[in-house]
Amino acid sequence: MIFIDKFDTKHYNTQMQKIIKLASVFFVGMLSFSSLAQEKVNYKIACVGFYNLENLFDYEDDPLIRDEEYMPDSEKAWDSTKYHTKLNHMAKVISLIGTKYTPDGAAMLGVCEVENKKVLEDLVKEPQIKNRDYKIVHFDSPDRRGIDVGFLYQEKYFKFKHANKYPVTFMDAPEKKTRDQLVISGEMDGEEVNVIVAHWPSRGGGKQKSQPRRIEAAKVGRKIIDSLMTVSPGAKIIYMGDLNDDPVDVSCTDYIKAKGKRNKLKEGELYNTMWDYYKSGNGTLAWRDTWNLFDQIIISQALLSEDASTYVFHKSEVFRENFMIQQLGKYKGYPLRTFAAGQYMNGYSDHFPTYIILKKIAK
């Protein structure tokens, strides 16, 4: 150690300049390393959603189904004006789903509670979404009210290959009919993707009494999924729909085998992207001051990969904006419906849509 008896200003300044120079070099080196570590990765983004359109009926009589409540001479006085207002409202919501992540909105959208293919053809012609040029997949279901599921897609994202429908039969009452499950296969950027759109039986008569029928629907869904996985063990599968059950109900956890802890999934189990939303007290519809999350999007483990060189799951959301929400009265905070207690509300739907964001590294 060197002791300086007398303070040497020249020596001190020289030493300080060396220290500052070394510190500057070190800082610049750290900055360069930090810049490399934070180098931005560009991703392709695709939005996949589901929306219950709440009784999207036209106003023309179909003698094969029970559509009499949606006629001009019915109590609802359902006419051309209300029908086209409904289409406009549905298109407004659809036009906004996922747009905070991608200007193209929903690349694929499963829908339910539609009367026929015609109402979907009218819907995709609405000005708010016309430029997306949505294509339609639809089959008539045997549901006694005539409500079906359907699928809309943008060809710039999804190359359609084929589709099929699978009926749901009730073992205790085979004469009763419900919605078929729609299976669509195609490609996203060369990747095989399978989408299943479902609308499980309602809770009419009470949750417990009606539960066996939703279990039957879940069994059909699981059978489809198992078939797809047998052909391709690493299949990318998206199962979506109004399941009339919550993510924690046995139909979802034990029969579809969809769970909420992605890092604890067993072989063959699926990930329920809406699990955490439900657990945090959120929902997509309200009934008697209780929120439920029936509108679920469930995915296979192939979409949970950390390797984003192919499309993988990024995040999920419930889409809700103020204009879709009842602002006053007894049902304040609930989804703003088209009808409530027989009264025309000029609203949207009794369900909020849900969607997921998929990402892929852009080359």
N, C-alpha and C positions, 0 to 999 in steps of 0.2 A: 504494500500500500504506500502511495506517495502522499506526503503532507506538504502543502504549500504554505510557507510561513507568511508570505506577503501575497495579497490578492493580485493576480495577474490578469488584467482585463483582456489583453490580446489573446492569451491562452484560453480563457473562458469562452470568448466569442467563437474561436476556432472550433472548440469542442462542441458547442451548442449547434453550430452550423452542420457538423457531421451527424449529430443526433437527429436534427430536423430532416436532413437528406435521407438518412436511413429510414426514418418513420414515414417519409413521403413515399419511398419505394415500396415499403411494406404495405401502406394503405392502398396504393395503386394496384399492387398485386392482389390484395384481398378484394378490391372492387371488381377487378377483372374476373376473379373466381366466382364472386357473387353474381355477376352478370351472366356468366355461363350457366350457373346453377339455376337461375331464374329464367332461362331462355324459354320463350313462350311457345307452346305447342298448339298448332292449329288443328281444329277438329271439324269434321262434318257432323251436323246435328240433324236428328230426325225426331219428330214428335209423333207419338202414337197415343190416341185417346179413345175414350168411351163416353157416350152420352145417351141417357134415357130421354127421349123426346116427348114424353108424356102425351100419349094419345094423339099422335099426328095422323088424323083422319081427313080424308077429303069429304065433300058434302054430297056425294052421289051414292045412291042406294046400291049395295051389293047383296043380292038375295042369298048368297052362300054363307054370309056371316051375320053376326048380331051387331050391326052398326047403326041401329035406329036412333041412338041417342045423339049421333052426329049427323043429323039431318036438319034442313031448314025448318021443318015443322015440329021439331022436338023441343023439349023444355030449354035446351041449350041454345036453340035457334042458330044452329051451326050453319053458316052460309059462306058464300064466296069471300066476303069481306073479312070474316073472322079467320077463315082458312088461310088467306094470303097474309094476314097479319101474323098468324102463327108461323108460317114459313119464313117471313121476314125476321121474326124474333129468333127462331132457331138458327138461321144463317148468321145473324149478328153474333151470337155466342160462338158458333163454330169458327167464324172469321177471326176470333181473338184467342182461341185456345192455343197456348204454347208460343205465341208470337213474341214474348219477351226473350225467347231463346232462339227462335228462327222466324224470319219474316214469312216463310211459307206456311206457318201454322201446322195443323195436323196433316202429316203425310199419309196417315191411315187413321180411320175413325170407325169404330164399331158403334152401332146405334140399335135401339130397341123401341118398342111401342110405336111401330109404323104400320099402317094399314095394308100397304101394298107397294109395289115397285114404283107406281106412278107418283106417289107422294115424294119419294126420294128423287125421282126425275125432276119434279117441280122444285124441290129444295135446292138441288145443285145448280139450278138456273138462276137462283136469286143473285142480284147484283153484287152483294158483299163477298160472295165466294165463287162467282161464275168464272173468274179468271184462273182459278186453280184447276178447272177442268176435271173435277172429281168423276171417277168412274164408279160404277155401282155393282155390287154383288148382292143378290137377293133371291130367296126362295119363299114361296107361300108356305105358311105353317098351318097345321090343323087346329090351332087355338080357336076356341068357339067364338071369341070376339074378333078374330081375324088379325090380331096384332102379331107382327113378325119381328125378327132381328134382321139387320142388314150391315153392309160394310161399304165404306167409301174410301177411295185411295187416289193418290196423285201418281200418275205414271212416271214422273221424273224420279220418284223414289222407289216405287214398288212395281215390279214386272209380274203381273198376274199369270199364273199357270193353270190352276184348276180349283174348283170348289165343290163341296158336297154338303148335304145336310144329314143330320142324325136325329132320329126321333127319340123322345123320352116316353117310356111306357110305365104306367103305375101298376104294380103287381096286384094291389088290392082293388083297383078300379080301371081295368084296361080300356073301358069305354070312354074315360075322361081323357081329353086331349090337352096338350100344352105346347109351348114353343119348341121347335126343333133347334138343335145347336148347329151353327154354321161353321164350317171349316174351310179356310182359304189358304192355299199354298202359293208361294211366289218367291221372288228374289229381290233383295235390297243390295244393290252394288255387287251383284254376283253371289251373294250369300243367301242360301235357302232359309226362308222364314215361314213359319206356320202360325196362323192366327185363328183362334176359336172364339166365336161370339155367342154368348148365351144369355138367356133370360129365364132364370129358374122360377118355379111355381111360387105364388104369393103366400103371404101369411094369413090368408083368409081362413077364419075359424080359429085363429090363435096360433102362436108360434109353435108350441109343442105338438098340437094336433096336426098341423100341416108339415111338420119337419120331415116325416118319412118321404114325402114327395120331393123335397129339395135334395134329400140324400140320394134318391133315384136319379135325379138330374146330375148330381155330383158323380155318381158311378159312371154315367154315360160319358161325362167329361173326362174322367180319369181313364176310361177305356180308350178314348180317342188319343189321349196323351201317351198312354203306354204303347199303342200301335205305332205312333209316330217315332217314339224312342226305340222301338224294336227295329224299325227300318234304319233309323239313324240315331245311335246312342247319344250323339252330341247335338241333337236337334235344337234349334232355336225356336221356342214355342212361347206364344203370348196368349194366355187365356183371359178373356175379359167379359164383363157383363154385369147386369143387375142380378145379383145372386139372391136377393131377398133374405140374406143372412149376413152377419158381420164376419170380419176376418177370424175372430176367435171361436166361431160356432163350429160344431163338430163336422158339419157338412164340408166346410173348407179345410179344417185342420186334419181330419182323419180320412176323409174320402177323396177329396181332390189332392190332399197331402201338401197343402201350402202353409208354410211357416213364416215367422217374422224375423228370425235370427239368421242372417245370411251366412255367417261363419260357422253355424252349427247344423247345417243341412246335411241330411243323410242321402245316400245314393237314391236317386229317383224322386226325392222331394223337390218341391217348387218354392220359389220365394214370392211372398205376398208383398207387393210394393206399397200397399195401403195399410199395412199393419201398424206402423208407427203413428200414422195420422189418427187411426182409430184409438190407439192407446193414449194419445195425448188429448182425447176428448173431442176430436173433430169428426165431422160426418158429411154425408152428401144429401141426406134428407132428414127431416124432423117429424116426429109423431108423438103427440101427447107430452111435449116438453122433453123428449129424449131424442138425441141424435144417433142415427145409425149410419153405417158406411157400407151400403149394399153394392155400390158401384166400384168393383174391384178390377185391378189389373195384376195378373199373376204370371210370373215368367219362369222359364226353365233355367237351370244352373249354367247353361252354355252362355247366357247373357250376363253372367256375373263375373266373367273373366277379367283379370287385371290387364290382359293384353288387349289394348284398344286398337290393334291393327285391323280388327273386325268390329262390327257394331256391338257395343256393350251397354248395359244399363248405367245411366248417370244419376238420375233422380226422378222422383215422382211428386205430383201435386194434385190437389183438388182445386179446380178452377171456379172461383166465385168473385163476382164484382158487385158493387153496390146496386147497379140497375137490375140485378137478378134476385135481389133480396127484398122481402116484404119490409117496409119501413115503418108502418104504423099498425096499431090495433093488436088484437089478441095474438096474432101470429107474427108479430114483429121479430125479425131476425131469421125467419124461415125462408126457404126458396119461394120466390114469387111465382105462383102457379097460373095456369090459364084459367082454371075454375077452382073455386074453394067453397065448400058447403053449398054448391049449386049456383054460386054467384060468379059471373064473368069478371075475372080480375085483369084481363088483358096482359097476362104475364108470360112467363117463359116455360119453365118446367118445375115439377116438384122435386127434381133431382139436380144436383150440381154435377157437371162433368168431371172426370178424372183423366189424367194423362201421365205418361212417362216420357223422359227424354233419353234417347239413345245417342251415343257418340262414337266417332271413329276417327283415328288420326288421318288427316288429309295428306295425301301424297303429292 
